[in-house]
Amino acid sequence: MVTPQKDHESIARRIGAANLLALRASTGLSQAQFAAAIGLSERALRRYERGERELPQATRLAVIERFKFDLLATDRLPTEVGAAKVMLSPMPTAAIREPRDFWASLRQEQKVFREKNYTRLGQIILTSRDHAYFTATTYFAMKHLSFALDIPFGIEVHGIDWMFLASAATILLLISSVMGEMPVFRVARHFLRMGKRSL
């Protein structure tokens, strides 16, 4: 026999799943982008959209805060005409645009994550760090290539390439924080899929 409590949970799960799916469709975001915007994993979002699990209160509140819509509301659905425009907070254009490829998707997810979790100053600092790491890595690689090909490259003062030493120090200082933000397993899966396609 189904108890009123279990019946209520089943109804809440079905309403939450239908509204979540409709809300995401109305934003134009992929599952990965939408999940990042509300602080979920893509796998967890899929389960909630299929109604396999009841929406936790934290997820419901995150959606209300980000999209100004209660997933358990039954009076207005996000698929109603005009409802999405009224009830959704404006999203950045870069976040709404569908990614063209895997790397563009990763960059968009990182952008959404940073906008959600860091202040504007924090985002500027992280962007500066990314540029410093990229510049140092590029110079370091070019210097190694010049050694291999025996081509003069770099800025030497008294026989020491200070830029090369600074690049090495920058890479050592920043590598842990840069790698910490990378979704290593997703990148590995991407390369494995590419390898299977080429076979």
SEDOMAR-860037 format. One record per residue (C-alpha): x, y, z; residue number from 0. Coordinates in nm, 3 decimals. Example, Ala and Ser with C-alpha at 12.3 -4.5 7.8 and 13.67 -1.06 7.14 Angstrom:
2
+---------+---------+---------+-----+
:       x :       y :       z :  nr :
+---------+---------+---------+-----+
:   1.230 :  -0.450 :   0.780 :   0 :
:   1.367 :  -0.106 :   0.714 :   1 :
+---------+---------+---------+-----+
# end
This chain:
199
+---------+---------+---------+-----+
:       x :       y :       z :  nr :
+---------+---------+---------+-----+
:   0.000 :   0.000 :   0.000 :   0 :
:   0.129 :   0.345 :  -0.094 :   1 :
:   0.149 :   0.582 :   0.201 :   2 :
:   0.056 :   0.953 :   0.161 :   3 :
:   0.423 :   1.040 :   0.223 :   4 :
:   0.547 :   0.814 :  -0.058 :   5 :
:   0.272 :   0.938 :  -0.290 :   6 :
:   0.375 :   1.299 :  -0.215 :   7 :
:   0.742 :   1.220 :  -0.288 :   8 :
:   0.648 :   1.055 :  -0.618 :   9 :
:   0.439 :   1.356 :  -0.727 :  10 :
:   0.713 :   1.600 :  -0.621 :  11 :
:   0.970 :   1.396 :  -0.812 :  12 :
:   0.758 :   1.395 :  -1.131 :  13 :
:   0.675 :   1.768 :  -1.112 :  14 :
:   1.037 :   1.857 :  -1.034 :  15 :
:   1.169 :   1.644 :  -1.321 :  16 :
:   0.924 :   1.787 :  -1.576 :  17 :
:   0.987 :   2.147 :  -1.468 :  18 :
:   1.364 :   2.099 :  -1.457 :  19 :
:   1.370 :   1.957 :  -1.810 :  20 :
:   1.141 :   2.232 :  -1.943 :  21 :
:   1.339 :   2.505 :  -1.767 :  22 :
:   1.671 :   2.385 :  -1.909 :  23 :
:   1.518 :   2.360 :  -2.258 :  24 :
:   1.388 :   2.718 :  -2.230 :  25 :
:   1.737 :   2.849 :  -2.143 :  26 :
:   1.900 :   2.676 :  -2.440 :  27 :
:   2.180 :   2.543 :  -2.219 :  28 :
:   2.331 :   2.197 :  -2.253 :  29 :
:   2.310 :   1.958 :  -1.957 :  30 :
:   2.675 :   2.028 :  -1.869 :  31 :
:   2.625 :   2.407 :  -1.879 :  32 :
:   2.302 :   2.400 :  -1.679 :  33 :
:   2.451 :   2.164 :  -1.420 :  34 :
:   2.753 :   2.393 :  -1.377 :  35 :
:   2.522 :   2.695 :  -1.337 :  36 :
:   2.343 :   2.537 :  -1.038 :  37 :
:   2.641 :   2.355 :  -0.888 :  38 :
:   2.555 :   1.997 :  -0.985 :  39 :
:   2.739 :   1.726 :  -1.172 :  40 :
:   2.604 :   1.641 :  -1.517 :  41 :
:   2.525 :   1.287 :  -1.397 :  42 :
:   2.318 :   1.414 :  -1.102 :  43 :
:   2.126 :   1.652 :  -1.329 :  44 :
:   2.037 :   1.364 :  -1.563 :  45 :
:   1.897 :   1.165 :  -1.270 :  46 :
:   1.681 :   1.455 :  -1.153 :  47 :
:   1.556 :   1.521 :  -1.508 :  48 :
:   1.455 :   1.155 :  -1.542 :  49 :
:   1.276 :   1.168 :  -1.206 :  50 :
:   1.494 :   0.895 :  -1.057 :  51 :
:   1.556 :   1.101 :  -0.744 :  52 :
:   1.368 :   1.376 :  -0.565 :  53 :
:   1.520 :   1.721 :  -0.596 :  54 :
:   1.717 :   1.815 :  -0.284 :  55 :
:   1.629 :   2.144 :  -0.118 :  56 :
:   1.976 :   2.286 :  -0.197 :  57 :
:   1.926 :   2.229 :  -0.572 :  58 :
:   1.577 :   2.376 :  -0.562 :  59 :
:   1.711 :   2.689 :  -0.388 :  60 :
:   2.003 :   2.716 :  -0.633 :  61 :
:   1.757 :   2.714 :  -0.926 :  62 :
:   1.536 :   2.975 :  -0.756 :  63 :
:   1.840 :   3.197 :  -0.694 :  64 :
:   1.988 :   3.158 :  -1.044 :  65 :
:   1.675 :   3.138 :  -1.261 :  66 :
:   1.403 :   3.290 :  -1.039 :  67 :
:   1.181 :   2.984 :  -1.079 :  68 :
:   1.061 :   2.726 :  -0.824 :  69 :
:   1.083 :   2.377 :  -0.975 :  70 :
:   0.794 :   2.251 :  -0.760 :  71 :
:   0.559 :   2.532 :  -0.864 :  72 :
:   0.248 :   2.397 :  -1.038 :  73 :
:   0.070 :   2.722 :  -1.117 :  74 :
:   0.314 :   2.834 :  -1.388 :  75 :
:   0.542 :   2.614 :  -1.594 :  76 :
:   0.856 :   2.737 :  -1.770 :  77 :
:   0.718 :   2.616 :  -2.105 :  78 :
:   0.422 :   2.856 :  -2.095 :  79 :
:   0.431 :   3.133 :  -2.357 :  80 :
:   0.643 :   3.420 :  -2.233 :  81 :
:   0.706 :   3.257 :  -1.895 :  82 :
:   1.071 :   3.183 :  -1.962 :  83 :
:   1.146 :   3.543 :  -2.053 :  84 :
:   0.970 :   3.676 :  -1.741 :  85 :
:   1.096 :   3.422 :  -1.491 :  86 :
:   1.455 :   3.367 :  -1.598 :  87 :
:   1.731 :   3.601 :  -1.496 :  88 :
:   1.929 :   3.719 :  -1.799 :  89 :
:   2.209 :   3.485 :  -1.897 :  90 :
:   2.537 :   3.595 :  -2.055 :  91 :
:   2.534 :   3.548 :  -2.432 :  92 :
:   2.843 :   3.327 :  -2.416 :  93 :
:   2.667 :   3.090 :  -2.175 :  94 :
:   2.352 :   3.058 :  -2.390 :  95 :
:   2.533 :   2.993 :  -2.718 :  96 :
:   2.564 :   2.622 :  -2.793 :  97 :
:   2.929 :   2.515 :  -2.792 :  98 :
:   3.079 :   2.424 :  -3.128 :  99 :
:   3.320 :   2.162 :  -2.996 : 100 :
:   3.453 :   1.995 :  -2.682 : 101 :
:   3.710 :   2.265 :  -2.598 : 102 :
:   3.460 :   2.548 :  -2.646 : 103 :
:   3.223 :   2.361 :  -2.414 : 104 :
:   3.492 :   2.332 :  -2.146 : 105 :
:   3.570 :   2.702 :  -2.170 : 106 :
:   3.202 :   2.796 :  -2.140 : 107 :
:   3.155 :   2.572 :  -1.836 : 108 :
:   3.461 :   2.724 :  -1.671 : 109 :
:   3.329 :   3.074 :  -1.742 : 110 :
:   2.988 :   2.994 :  -1.591 : 111 :
:   3.156 :   2.832 :  -1.287 : 112 :
:   3.379 :   3.135 :  -1.229 : 113 :
:   3.091 :   3.381 :  -1.266 : 114 :
:   2.894 :   3.182 :  -1.009 : 115 :
:   3.172 :   3.128 :  -0.753 : 116 :
:   3.409 :   3.426 :  -0.779 : 117 :
:   3.381 :   3.803 :  -0.752 : 118 :
:   3.471 :   4.018 :  -1.052 : 119 :
:   3.816 :   4.082 :  -0.899 : 120 :
:   3.866 :   3.708 :  -0.843 : 121 :
:   3.777 :   3.638 :  -1.207 : 122 :
:   4.030 :   3.900 :  -1.325 : 123 :
:   4.302 :   3.745 :  -1.104 : 124 :
:   4.227 :   3.395 :  -1.238 : 125 :
:   4.232 :   3.519 :  -1.599 : 126 :
:   4.567 :   3.694 :  -1.536 : 127 :
:   4.701 :   3.372 :  -1.387 : 128 :
:   4.588 :   3.175 :  -1.693 : 129 :
:   4.763 :   3.421 :  -1.928 : 130 :
:   5.083 :   3.415 :  -1.721 : 131 :
:   5.086 :   3.034 :  -1.723 : 132 :
:   5.023 :   3.018 :  -2.098 : 133 :
:   5.297 :   3.275 :  -2.172 : 134 :
:   5.550 :   3.099 :  -1.946 : 135 :
:   5.470 :   2.757 :  -2.095 : 136 :
:   5.500 :   2.889 :  -2.451 : 137 :
:   5.837 :   3.056 :  -2.383 : 138 :
:   5.965 :   2.745 :  -2.203 : 139 :
:   5.865 :   2.523 :  -2.499 : 140 :
:   6.019 :   2.760 :  -2.754 : 141 :
:   6.345 :   2.769 :  -2.559 : 142 :
:   6.361 :   2.389 :  -2.551 : 143 :
:   6.292 :   2.377 :  -2.924 : 144 :
:   6.571 :   2.627 :  -2.988 : 145 :
:   6.811 :   2.408 :  -2.784 : 146 :
:   6.711 :   2.102 :  -2.990 : 147 :
:   6.751 :   2.281 :  -3.323 : 148 :
:   7.057 :   2.481 :  -3.212 : 149 :
:   6.889 :   2.810 :  -3.302 : 150 :
:   6.957 :   3.121 :  -3.092 : 151 :
:   6.643 :   3.225 :  -2.904 : 152 :
:   6.572 :   3.420 :  -2.588 : 153 :
:   6.692 :   3.720 :  -2.395 : 154 :
:   7.028 :   3.653 :  -2.235 : 155 :
:   7.203 :   3.887 :  -1.991 : 156 :
:   7.559 :   3.788 :  -1.894 : 157 :
:   7.502 :   3.443 :  -2.044 : 158 :
:   7.186 :   3.372 :  -1.841 : 159 :
:   6.838 :   3.364 :  -1.994 : 160 :
:   6.639 :   3.521 :  -1.711 : 161 :
:   6.313 :   3.484 :  -1.905 : 162 :
:   6.370 :   3.109 :  -1.923 : 163 :
:   6.432 :   3.089 :  -1.547 : 164 :
:   6.128 :   3.311 :  -1.478 : 165 :
:   5.914 :   3.090 :  -1.703 : 166 :
:   6.025 :   2.776 :  -1.521 : 167 :
:   5.952 :   2.937 :  -1.182 : 168 :
:   5.608 :   3.058 :  -1.301 : 169 :
:   5.516 :   2.709 :  -1.426 : 170 :
:   5.624 :   2.550 :  -1.096 : 171 :
:   5.428 :   2.805 :  -0.892 : 172 :
:   5.107 :   2.791 :  -1.094 : 173 :
:   5.083 :   2.433 :  -1.220 : 174 :
:   4.895 :   2.295 :  -0.918 : 175 :
:   4.624 :   2.564 :  -0.927 : 176 :
:   4.586 :   2.543 :  -1.307 : 177 :
:   4.566 :   2.161 :  -1.307 : 178 :
:   4.329 :   2.169 :  -1.008 : 179 :
:   4.065 :   2.344 :  -1.220 : 180 :
:   4.100 :   2.111 :  -1.519 : 181 :
:   3.842 :   1.834 :  -1.555 : 182 :
:   4.118 :   1.578 :  -1.614 : 183 :
:   3.890 :   1.274 :  -1.647 : 184 :
:   3.664 :   1.444 :  -1.902 : 185 :
:   3.965 :   1.549 :  -2.112 : 186 :
:   4.103 :   1.192 :  -2.091 : 187 :
:   3.764 :   1.048 :  -2.201 : 188 :
:   3.756 :   1.296 :  -2.491 : 189 :
:   4.098 :   1.182 :  -2.616 : 190 :
:   4.001 :   0.815 :  -2.575 : 191 :
:   3.685 :   0.870 :  -2.783 : 192 :
:   3.890 :   1.049 :  -3.050 : 193 :
:   4.133 :   0.754 :  -3.056 : 194 :
:   3.849 :   0.504 :  -3.103 : 195 :
:   3.701 :   0.707 :  -3.390 : 196 :
:   4.034 :   0.718 :  -3.573 : 197 :
:   4.074 :   0.335 :  -3.556 : 198 :
+---------+---------+---------+-----+
# end
